[in-house]
Amino acid sequence: MTTEAIVKTEFGALYLKKLCRHFAHKIPATISGSQGRIEFPFGPCRINVNDEQMHLHIEVDDAAEMDRAEQVVAEHLIRMANKDEPTVKWIRNNPALENTAI
């Protein structure tokens, strides 16, 4: 299961660095150019940024962890966003439900 958010901000590169540095104190987190990856216990979070937005993508194995995953990433991003006030709206994708006949 995945959840994604597109966050409009021109400060994505700065926020990417802040998030990865913050989490790197406790869990593996890497940055390579305009991309980052944070290895949360609930699943990995990939972040891609450009001049206009951040794309957040989280994968979880357990549906019960989805709310927690979204909350942790969004709260930390909003807390670190001192240049603007980004809005994080998650869109969930559950492949198991897509293959279910109705």
N, C-alpha and C positions, 0 to 999 in steps of 0.2 A: 504494500500500500504506500502511496506517496501523497504528499501535499505540497503545493507550490504557491508562491506569492510573487507578484511583480510589484515592487515598491518604487514609486516615482521619487527620485532624488538625484540631484547633480553631485552629491557628495558620496556616492556609492563606494568609490575606491577608499576613501577615508574610513567609512564605516566598516568595510570589509577588513581592513587592517586592524581596527579597534576590536572587532568581534573575535578575530582569530588570535590576536595577542592575548586577549582576556581569557579565552577558553584554553589556550595553550598552557596555562599554568596548572591545569588539572587533567586535561585530556588531549590527545593528539589533534593538532590543528595546523594546516599548512596553507600557504599563499603562494601562488605562481602567477605573476602578472595580474590579470583582472579576474582571476578565479581563486576560490578558497574552498577548503573542505575541513569540516569539523566532525570528529568521530565521537558522537554522543553515545551513551549507553543504550539509548532507545533506537539508534540508527544514525547513519551519516547525513550530514547537511552539506549540500553543495551550494556555493554562492558564485554567481557570475555578475559582473558589473560592467556598465558602460557609462557614457557621459550623462545619461538621462534616467537610468533605473538600475535597480538590483533585482536579480532573479534568484529567489530562494527555493531550494528543492530539498525536501526531507523524505527519506525512506524509512519506514518502520515495519517490523515483522509482526508486531502485535497491535491490533486495532485499539486496544485499551491505552496504548502509549501515544496515540495521535494527538489528543488534546494537550498532553504534557509537552510533546515535542513542539507543537505550534506556539504554546504559551512561552516556553523557555526562550526560543529564538526571537519571537516578537518582542517580548519584554526587554531582553537585553539590547536588541537593536534600538528600540525606542529610547531606552535609558541612555545609550551612547550617542544618540543623534542630537548633538548640541548645535548643529548648523541649520536644521530645519525640523519639522515635525512630520516624519513619514507615517503613512498609514499602511498597515499590513493586513491584507485580506487574503485568507487562505482558500485555495480550491483543492478539494480532495479528489483522489483517484483511487478507486478500489477495483483492481482487475478481477477479483473473484466475483464481484457483483455484475460486472459487464458481461460475463459469460453465462449468467444465470437466465434461463428462459422464463418469461412471464406468462 
